């Protein structure tokens, strides 16, 4: 809204100058000044005939002085009827300044955008006798906004693809760690029955060191857990049942089950994966 007010302020002097031209049709200084303005200025009658247009408008729309008495919608938009969003008609009806944005095709076939400002000229009897239309080419501004939106959209798509890739990599790493953990647990169970206590401890330590070398992104996983989920995870890891966890944390068993479900979801566990085994293996920092 402030930008619109500022724009009206910037063109108020030009509109005042144009109103002087409507009084003195012979032209003179006002017409000379309007002819060198880079924005378009024109006068439109009650029946939408173009009474005057400056050089900028003629250059944009490619017409000469001879056909300047055409209707504005014929001259500017090659239409048989007035435009649907015509600010000139709105200004005639409201007797207040109106504005709108319209597109048109330039002489070289390119699509451009114009912001139109329509200001009614009212006589002493309160009747609209004509409308001054001020036209500003905002094509560069419009394209800049569209390009920024396109870049933003492209960045969003790339970020989503990257996130999906990272999530897939994390799931594969977790699955690898779980599979290795199952193999190690099975191996340790077998070795426990054939090795002496000292040899078993050495082998167990070496295998544990191997397991901790598998990337599991423990810190990243922990950062995604709430404090309550961490508390539940510690107790699950230590072998407590849901009922026992509920008693220790003074919450319902239903709440514990809810936190367990969230934990499995955040850790990316499948139905067949054991939550306690995963926590014991991967979240030693809990």
C-alpha positions in Angstrom: 0.0 0.0 0.0 2.8 2.4 0.8 4.5 1.7 -2.5 1.3 2.6 -4.3 1.0 5.8 -2.4 4.6 6.7 -3.2 3.9 6.0 -6.9 0.9 8.2 -6.9 2.9 11.0 -5.3 5.7 10.6 -7.9 3.2 11.1 -10.8 1.0 13.7 -9.3 3.0 16.5 -10.9 2.8 15.0 -14.3 -1.0 14.6 -13.9 -1.3 18.2 -12.9 0.7 19.2 -16.0 -1.5 17.0 -18.1 -4.7 18.6 -16.7 -3.3 22.0 -17.9 -3.0 20.5 -21.4 -6.7 19.6 -21.3 -7.5 23.2 -20.7 -5.1 24.6 -23.4 -5.5 22.2 -26.4 -3.1 24.3 -28.4 -0.3 22.5 -26.5 2.4 24.9 -25.6 4.9 24.2 -22.8 2.7 21.4 -21.1 2.6 19.4 -24.4 6.3 19.8 -25.0 7.1 18.5 -21.5 4.6 15.6 -21.8 6.1 14.6 -25.1 9.6 13.9 -23.6 8.3 11.9 -20.6 9.3 8.3 -20.9 6.0 7.1 -19.3 2.8 7.2 -21.3 0.1 9.9 -20.8 -3.2 10.1 -22.7 -6.6 11.8 -22.4 -9.7 9.6 -22.9 -13.2 11.0 -23.4 -16.5 9.8 -21.8 -17.1 7.5 -24.8 -13.5 6.1 -24.5 -12.0 7.9 -27.5 -8.3 8.8 -27.2 -8.2 12.6 -27.4 -4.4 13.0 -26.9 -1.5 10.6 -26.3 2.2 11.5 -25.9 5.1 10.1 -27.9 5.8 7.3 -25.5 2.4 5.7 -25.9 2.6 6.0 -29.7 6.0 4.3 -29.7 4.8 1.5 -27.5 1.6 0.7 -29.4 2.8 1.7 -32.9 0.2 4.2 -34.1 0.3 7.7 -35.7 -1.5 10.9 -35.1 -4.0 10.1 -37.9 -5.7 7.3 -36.0 -5.6 8.9 -32.5 -9.4 9.4 -32.5 -10.0 5.6 -32.1 -11.4 4.0 -29.0 -8.7 3.2 -26.4 -9.5 -0.5 -26.4 -9.2 -0.6 -30.3 -6.0 1.4 -30.4 -4.2 -0.2 -27.5 -5.6 -3.7 -27.2 -7.1 -4.4 -30.7 -10.4 -5.3 -29.1 -14.0 -4.7 -30.1 -15.2 -4.1 -26.6 -13.7 -2.4 -23.5 -11.3 -4.3 -21.3 -12.7 -6.2 -18.4 -10.4 -4.6 -15.8 -10.5 -1.1 -17.4 -9.4 1.5 -14.8 -10.8 4.3 -17.0 -14.3 3.0 -16.7 -13.9 2.4 -13.0 -12.6 6.0 -12.5 -15.6 7.4 -14.4 -17.9 5.5 -12.2 -16.2 6.1 -8.8 -15.0 9.6 -9.7 -11.8 8.5 -7.9 -8.3 7.6 -9.1 -8.1 3.9 -10.1 -5.3 1.6 -11.1 -4.8 -1.7 -12.8 -2.1 -3.9 -14.5 -2.5 -5.1 -18.1 -0.5 -7.1 -20.5 0.1 -6.3 -24.1 2.2 -7.6 -27.0 4.9 -5.2 -28.2 5.7 -4.4 -31.8 8.4 -7.1 -31.8 6.0 -9.7 -30.5 7.2 -9.8 -26.8 4.8 -9.8 -23.9 5.0 -6.8 -21.7 3.2 -5.4 -18.6 1.9 -1.9 -18.0 0.5 -0.4 -14.8 -2.3 2.0 -15.6 -3.3 5.0 -13.4 -6.6 6.6 -14.3 -7.6 10.0 -12.9 -11.0 11.5 -13.7 -11.3 15.2 -14.6 -14.5 16.6 -13.0 -16.2 19.9 -13.9 -17.9 22.3 -11.5 -21.1 20.4 -11.8 -19.5 17.2 -10.6 -19.5 15.5 -14.0 -16.6 13.5 -15.4 -15.6 15.2 -18.6 -12.5 13.0 -19.4 -9.9 10.8 -17.8 -6.2 11.2 -17.7 -4.5 7.9 -18.0 -0.9 7.5 -16.9 0.9 4.4 -18.2 4.1 3.0 -16.7 6.0 0.0 -18.3 6.7 -2.4 -15.4 8.0 -5.3 -17.6 11.5 -5.3 -16.1 10.1 -5.3 -12.6 7.5 -8.0 -13.4 10.2 -10.3 -15.0 12.5 -9.8 -12.1 9.8 -11.0 -9.6 9.0 -14.0 -11.9 12.7 -14.9 -12.2 13.1 -14.8 -8.4 10.0 -17.0 -7.9 11.4 -19.4 -10.5 14.7 -19.6 -8.7 13.0 -20.1 -5.4 10.9 -22.9 -6.8 14.0 -24.6 -8.4 15.9 -24.3 -5.1 12.9 -25.8 -3.2 12.8 -28.8 -5.6 16.6 -29.3 -5.3 16.4 -29.2 -1.5 13.5 -31.7 -1.5 15.6 -34.0 -3.8 18.6 -33.6 -1.5 16.6 -34.3 1.6 15.1 -37.5 0.0 18.6 -38.6 -0.9 20.0 -38.0 2.6 17.0 -39.8 4.1 17.6 -42.8 1.8 21.3 -42.8 2.6 20.6 -42.7 6.3 18.1 -45.6 6.1 20.7 -47.7 4.2 23.3 -47.0 6.8 21.0 -47.9 9.6 19.9 -51.1 7.9 23.6 -52.0 7.3 24.4 -51.4 11.0 21.4 -53.5 12.1 22.3 -56.4 9.8 25.9 -56.3 11.0 24.7 -56.1 14.6 22.6 -59.3 14.1 25.6 -61.1 12.6 27.8 -60.0 15.5 25.3 -61.0 18.1 24.9 -64.4 16.5 28.6 -64.8 16.3 29.1 -63.9 19.9 26.5 -66.3 21.0 28.3 -69.1 19.1 31.8 -68.1 20.4 30.6 -67.9 24.0 30.0 -71.6 24.0 33.4 -72.6 22.6 35.9 -70.0 23.9 37.2 -69.4 27.4 36.1 -66.2 29.2 39.3 -64.3 28.5 39.4 -65.1 24.8 35.7 -64.3 24.5 36.1 -60.9 26.1 38.9 -60.0 23.6 36.8 -61.1 20.6 33.7 -59.3 22.0 35.7 -56.1 22.4 37.1 -56.3 18.9 33.7 -56.9 17.3 32.2 -54.0 19.3 34.9 -51.7 18.0 34.1 -52.8 14.5 30.4 -52.1 15.1 31.0 -48.6 16.4 33.0 -47.8 13.3 29.8 -48.1 11.2 28.3 -44.6 10.5 25.0 -44.2 12.4 24.8 -40.4 12.7 24.1 -40.7 16.4 24.3 -37.0 17.2 21.9 -36.1 14.4 19.4 -38.8 15.5 19.6 -37.6 19.2 19.0 -34.0 18.2 15.6 -35.1 16.6 14.4 -36.6 19.9 12.4 -34.7 22.5 13.5 -34.9 26.1 10.6 -37.3 27.0 11.5 -39.5 24.0 15.1 -39.6 25.3 13.9 -40.7 28.7 11.7 -43.4 27.3 14.6 -44.5 24.9 17.0 -44.9 27.9 14.7 -47.1 29.8 13.8 -49.2 26.7 17.5 -49.6 26.0 18.1 -50.8 29.6 15.4 -53.5 29.2 12.4 -52.0 31.0 8.9 -52.9 29.8 6.3 -50.3 28.9 4.4 -50.7 32.1 7.6 -50.3 34.2 8.6 -47.2 32.2 5.1 -45.7 32.8 5.5 -46.2 36.6 9.0 -44.6 36.6 8.0 -41.6 34.5 4.6 -41.2 36.2 2.8 -41.4 32.8 0.3 -43.8 31.3 1.3 -47.0 29.5 -0.6 -45.5 26.4 1.8 -42.5 26.5 4.8 -44.8 26.7 3.6 -46.7 23.7 3.0 -43.5 21.8 6.6 -42.4 22.5 7.9 -45.8 21.4 6.0 -45.5 18.1 7.5 -42.0 17.6 11.0 -43.4 18.4 10.7 -46.2 15.8 9.5 -43.7 13.2 12.3 -41.2 13.8 14.9 -44.0 13.9 13.5 -45.4 10.6 12.9 -48.9 12.0 10.9 -51.5 10.2 8.3 -53.7 11.9 10.8 -56.6 12.2 13.6 -54.4 13.8 14.1 -54.6 17.5 14.0 -51.2 19.2 16.0 -52.2 22.3 18.8 -53.8 20.2 19.0 -50.7 18.0 19.2 -48.3 21.0 21.9 -50.5 22.7 24.0 -50.5 19.5 23.5 -47.0 18.1 22.6 -44.6 20.8 25.2 -45.1 23.5 25.2 -41.3 24.2 21.6 -41.4 25.6 
